[in-house]
Amino acid sequence: MTFITIIIALVSFALMFFILIQNPKGGGIDSTFGGSQANQLFGASGSTEIVEKITWGLAAALFILCIVASLMVSNIGGAGEQLLSQ
């Protein structure tokens, strides 16, 4: 359970980072994080697509990890209740 919790925390921080580097108008990577170099490397649309795909992937991973963690907690809780009732 500790491992899942650590992974959830790391994915959450990564998701916050990738959300914050996005330009609110959808225009590309923010210049404070090296937007001009990324635009030269990937092109203006390529960099935004990569950041957006990473953001969606991290959001999906966080969703799945939270479901797995809740199932693990309910299984642990169920086993504990059975042991206490015996």
Secondary structure as UniProt FT lines:
FT   HELIX           2..20
FT   TURN            24..25
FT   HELIX           31..33
FT   HELIX           35..42
FT   HELIX           44..85
//
